[in-house]
Amino acid sequence: MKKILLFLITIVVLCFPSTYVFANNENKTKIAKSFIPSNSVLVSPKKPFSTSAIQLYDFNQDGRKEMIVTFEIKAKEQPAPSQYGVMVLKKVNNEWEKVWETKMQGVDLDFSGLADISGDGIKEYLFGVTIGAALGNELEIFQWNGQTLQKIANIPYHAFDLLKGNHQDGLAVWKWYLADSYLIDVLKWNGKKLTYDKQLYTKYYPVIEKFYNEKISKMNAWFYWYCLADAQIKANLFEEASKSIEKGRMLAKKLSMPEVVQSFNELSNRLEEKK
C-alpha cells in the first residue's frame, strides 16, 4: 500500500511540477508579506474581477510558477495618493527571491493581470493604476526577458478591453472625450510597439456602435456623434461616418457652437483623406 501511495505522489509531482512549488506546506501569503515593504499591505486589483493580490505564472517556462504580488503603501497624510506596487518572486535553490519590482502613485489599483500581447506564447504582465477621476488610469505592460520583467508599453486609459486572439491578444483602449463619451483605439503589438490594427478594430466596432446607439437613444448629443464618427472612420465605415458627422455638426450649429462645428469639419477632412 505504501509503495502504491509513493508511486502516485511521484506521478503527481512529475506531471504537475508547477503546482508542486507550494506542496511543502508553504504559505503564499506569508511569503509575500515577508517581501513587501513593512509599511504596506497586500491589495487586490479591481480588475480582472476576483483577482487575488497574489497570482502565479511560469514566466520562464521551467515548470515552477513565479509569484506576482501587488501591494499598497498608503500615504502618511490622507487623502494624498498612495503608492501601488507589484513584485515578482522566484524560487531559486529552494529559496524565494525578488527578481523584479515597480511602483506607481495613484488612488486605486485598477488592473493586474496577464495577456499574450507579444504573441510569443509567453504572457506579458499588465499593471494599471488609477491616477484620478479626470486623469483616468495608467497602464504599463511588461515582458519577460529571461531573467526579469522589462516595460514595453505605457498607455493612458479610462477603460480597456482585452481582445483575445488565437495566438496574440489585443487591446481596445477607451479614452475620455467629454461627459460620458470616449474615443476608442484598438491596438496590437507589431513586434516593436502597440499600433492601430484595422482588422481587430473592425471586429470590435459592433461593441462601440452598440454603446453609442444606446447613449444617443437617451440623449441626442453632438459629442456622441463625434466619437461614433471617429470610430466609424477607424473601422473604414465611410458612409456611416459621413452621416454621423452631419448629424453631429447640425446639432452643434443649432447650439451655436462654432468651435465644435470646426471639430466636425476637421473630422470630415480626415474622412475624405482616408477614402
C-alpha positions as CSV (number, residue, x, y, z in Angstrom):
1,M,0.0,0.0,0.0
2,K,2.8,2.4,0.9
3,K,4.6,1.7,-2.4
4,I,1.4,2.4,-4.3
5,L,0.9,5.7,-2.4
6,L,4.5,6.7,-3.1
7,F,4.1,5.9,-6.8
8,L,1.0,8.1,-7.0
9,I,2.7,11.0,-5.3
10,T,5.7,10.7,-7.7
11,I,3.3,10.8,-10.7
12,V,1.6,13.9,-9.4
13,V,5.0,15.7,-8.9
14,L,6.2,14.7,-12.4
15,C,3.0,15.6,-14.2
16,F,2.2,18.8,-12.3
17,P,5.6,20.3,-11.3
18,S,4.2,23.9,-11.4
19,T,1.8,23.1,-8.6
20,Y,4.5,21.4,-6.5
21,V,6.1,24.7,-5.7
22,F,3.8,25.2,-2.7
23,A,3.3,21.5,-1.8
24,N,5.6,21.5,1.2
25,N,3.2,23.5,3.4
26,E,4.4,26.8,2.0
27,N,2.1,29.7,2.7
28,K,1.9,32.1,-0.2
29,T,0.6,35.0,1.8
30,K,3.3,34.6,4.5
31,I,6.0,34.5,1.8
32,A,4.6,37.6,0.0
33,K,4.3,39.6,3.2
34,S,7.9,38.9,4.0
35,F,9.0,40.7,0.9
36,I,6.7,43.7,0.6
37,P,7.6,46.9,2.5
38,S,6.9,47.0,6.2
39,N,4.5,50.0,5.8
40,S,2.5,48.3,3.0
41,V,-0.5,45.9,2.7
42,L,-1.4,43.3,0.1
43,V,-4.0,44.7,-2.2
44,S,-6.2,43.1,-4.9
45,P,-6.9,44.9,-8.2
46,K,-10.4,46.0,-9.2
47,K,-10.0,44.1,-12.5
48,P,-9.9,41.3,-13.6
49,F,-12.8,40.5,-11.3
50,S,-12.0,38.3,-8.3
51,T,-8.2,38.5,-8.9
52,S,-6.1,37.9,-5.8
53,A,-3.2,40.1,-4.6
54,I,-1.1,37.0,-5.3
55,Q,-1.1,35.5,-8.8
56,L,1.0,32.6,-10.1
57,Y,2.6,32.3,-13.6
58,D,5.5,30.5,-15.1
59,F,7.3,33.3,-16.9
60,N,10.4,31.3,-17.8
61,Q,8.6,28.1,-18.6
62,D,10.7,25.9,-16.3
63,G,7.7,24.2,-14.6
64,R,7.9,26.4,-11.5
65,K,5.5,29.3,-11.2
66,E,6.6,32.7,-10.1
67,M,4.6,34.8,-7.6
68,I,3.2,38.1,-8.8
69,V,2.4,40.2,-5.6
70,T,0.5,43.5,-5.6
71,F,0.6,45.9,-2.6
72,E,-0.3,49.4,-1.4
73,I,1.8,51.9,0.5
74,K,-0.6,54.4,2.0
75,A,0.4,58.0,2.1
76,K,1.1,59.2,5.7
77,E,-1.2,62.2,5.2
78,Q,-4.6,61.3,3.7
79,P,-6.2,61.8,1.2
80,A,-2.8,62.1,-0.6
81,P,-2.4,59.4,-3.3
82,S,-0.9,56.0,-2.3
83,Q,1.8,54.1,-3.9
84,Y,0.8,50.9,-5.6
85,G,3.5,48.3,-6.2
86,V,4.0,44.9,-7.7
87,M,6.8,42.5,-7.4
88,V,7.7,39.1,-8.9
89,L,9.1,36.4,-6.6
90,K,11.0,33.5,-8.0
91,K,12.2,30.3,-6.2
92,V,16.0,29.8,-6.7
93,N,17.7,26.9,-5.0
94,N,14.7,26.4,-2.7
95,E,14.7,30.0,-1.6
96,W,12.4,32.8,-2.7
97,E,14.0,35.8,-4.2
98,K,12.6,39.1,-5.5
99,V,13.6,39.4,-9.2
100,W,11.5,42.5,-10.1
101,E,9.5,45.4,-8.6
102,T,7.8,48.6,-9.7
103,K,5.7,51.2,-8.1
104,M,3.3,53.9,-9.3
105,Q,1.5,56.7,-7.4
106,G,-2.3,56.7,-7.6
107,V,-5.6,56.4,-5.9
108,D,-6.5,52.8,-6.7
109,L,-5.2,49.6,-8.3
110,D,-7.3,49.2,-11.4
111,F,-5.8,46.2,-13.1
112,S,-3.3,43.4,-12.5
113,G,-3.3,40.6,-15.0
114,L,-1.7,38.6,-17.8
115,A,-2.1,38.5,-21.5
116,D,-0.1,37.4,-24.5
117,I,0.4,40.8,-26.1
118,S,3.5,40.0,-28.0
119,G,2.2,36.7,-29.4
120,D,5.3,34.7,-28.5
121,G,3.4,32.2,-26.3
122,I,4.6,33.7,-23.0
123,K,2.1,36.2,-21.4
124,E,3.0,39.8,-20.6
125,Y,2.1,41.3,-17.3
126,L,-0.3,44.3,-17.3
127,F,-0.3,46.8,-14.4
128,G,-2.9,49.6,-14.3
129,V,-3.2,52.3,-11.6
130,T,-5.9,54.9,-11.3
131,I,-4.3,58.4,-11.3
132,G,-7.5,60.3,-10.7
133,A,-11.2,60.7,-11.9
134,A,-10.4,63.1,-14.7
135,L,-6.9,61.8,-15.5
136,G,-8.0,58.2,-15.6
137,N,-5.6,55.3,-15.4
138,E,-2.1,54.5,-16.5
139,L,-1.4,51.0,-17.9
140,E,2.1,49.6,-18.0
141,I,2.9,46.4,-19.9
142,F,5.9,44.3,-19.0
143,Q,7.6,41.5,-20.9
144,W,9.8,38.7,-19.5
145,N,13.3,38.9,-20.9
146,G,14.7,35.7,-19.5
147,Q,15.6,36.9,-16.0
148,T,13.1,39.7,-15.1
149,L,10.4,41.9,-16.5
150,Q,11.0,45.0,-18.6
151,K,8.5,47.6,-19.7
152,I,7.5,47.6,-23.4
153,A,4.5,49.9,-23.4
154,N,2.8,52.7,-21.4
155,I,-0.8,53.6,-22.2
156,P,-3.2,56.2,-20.6
157,Y,-6.8,54.9,-20.5
158,H,-10.2,55.3,-18.8
159,A,-11.2,51.8,-19.6
160,F,-9.9,48.9,-21.8
161,D,-10.9,45.5,-23.0
162,L,-8.6,42.6,-23.6
163,L,-9.3,41.2,-27.0
164,K,-8.4,37.5,-27.1
165,G,-6.9,36.1,-30.2
166,N,-5.7,32.6,-31.3
167,H,-2.1,33.4,-30.8
168,Q,-2.0,37.1,-29.8
169,D,-4.1,39.4,-27.6
170,G,-5.0,43.0,-28.5
171,L,-6.3,46.0,-26.5
172,A,-9.3,48.2,-27.0
173,V,-8.4,51.4,-25.2
174,W,-11.2,53.9,-24.2
175,K,-10.0,57.5,-23.6
176,W,-12.3,60.0,-22.1
177,Y,-13.6,62.8,-24.5
178,L,-16.5,64.6,-22.9
179,A,-19.2,63.8,-20.4
180,D,-19.6,60.0,-20.8
181,S,-18.2,59.7,-24.3
182,Y,-14.9,58.2,-25.3
183,L,-12.5,57.9,-28.2
184,I,-11.5,54.3,-28.8
185,D,-8.3,52.9,-30.2
186,V,-7.8,49.2,-30.9
187,L,-4.1,48.2,-30.7
188,K,-2.0,45.2,-31.4
189,W,1.7,44.6,-30.9
190,N,3.7,44.8,-34.2
191,G,7.0,43.5,-32.9
192,K,8.2,46.8,-31.6
193,K,5.2,48.7,-30.3
194,L,1.4,48.8,-30.0
195,T,-0.3,50.2,-33.1
196,Y,-3.7,50.6,-34.7
197,D,-5.0,47.3,-36.1
198,K,-7.6,47.6,-38.8
199,Q,-8.8,44.0,-38.7
200,L,-9.1,44.0,-34.9
201,Y,-10.9,47.4,-34.9
202,T,-13.4,46.2,-37.5
203,K,-14.1,43.1,-35.3
204,Y,-14.5,45.2,-32.2
205,Y,-16.6,48.0,-33.8
206,P,-20.0,46.5,-33.0
207,V,-19.3,46.9,-29.3
208,I,-18.6,50.6,-29.9
209,E,-21.7,51.1,-32.1
210,K,-23.9,49.4,-29.5
211,F,-22.5,51.7,-26.8
212,Y,-23.2,54.9,-28.7
213,N,-26.6,53.8,-30.1
214,E,-27.8,53.3,-26.5
215,K,-26.4,56.7,-25.5
216,I,-27.9,58.5,-28.4
217,S,-31.3,56.9,-27.8
218,K,-31.4,58.5,-24.4
219,M,-29.8,61.9,-25.3
220,N,-29.1,63.1,-28.9
221,A,-25.8,64.9,-28.0
222,W,-23.2,66.1,-30.5
223,F,-20.3,64.5,-28.6
224,Y,-21.8,61.0,-29.0
225,W,-22.0,61.6,-32.8
226,Y,-18.4,62.9,-32.8
227,C,-17.0,59.8,-31.1
228,L,-19.1,57.4,-33.1
229,A,-17.9,59.1,-36.4
230,D,-14.3,58.8,-35.2
231,A,-14.8,55.1,-34.6
232,Q,-16.5,54.6,-38.0
233,I,-13.6,56.3,-39.8
234,K,-11.2,54.0,-38.0
235,A,-13.4,51.0,-39.0
236,N,-13.4,52.2,-42.6
237,L,-17.2,52.7,-42.5
238,F,-17.1,55.8,-44.6
239,E,-20.7,56.3,-45.5
240,E,-21.8,55.8,-41.9
241,A,-19.1,58.2,-40.7
242,S,-20.3,60.9,-43.1
243,K,-23.9,60.6,-41.8
244,S,-22.7,60.7,-38.2
245,I,-20.6,63.8,-38.9
246,E,-23.5,65.6,-40.5
247,K,-25.9,64.8,-37.6
248,G,-23.4,66.0,-35.0
249,R,-22.5,69.1,-37.0
250,M,-26.2,70.1,-37.3
251,L,-26.6,69.8,-33.5
252,A,-23.6,71.9,-32.9
253,K,-24.9,74.6,-35.3
254,K,-28.2,74.7,-33.6
255,L,-26.4,75.2,-30.3
256,S,-24.3,78.0,-31.8
257,M,-21.0,76.2,-31.0
258,P,-18.6,77.3,-33.8
259,E,-15.6,75.6,-32.3
260,V,-17.5,72.3,-32.2
261,V,-18.6,72.8,-35.8
262,Q,-15.0,73.3,-36.7
263,S,-14.1,70.0,-35.0
264,F,-16.6,68.2,-37.2
265,N,-15.2,69.9,-40.2
266,E,-11.8,68.6,-39.3
267,L,-13.3,65.1,-38.8
268,S,-14.8,65.4,-42.2
269,N,-11.5,66.3,-43.8
270,R,-9.9,63.3,-42.1
271,L,-12.6,61.1,-43.6
272,E,-12.0,62.4,-47.1
273,E,-8.3,61.8,-46.7
274,K,-8.8,58.2,-45.7
275,K,-11.3,57.4,-48.5
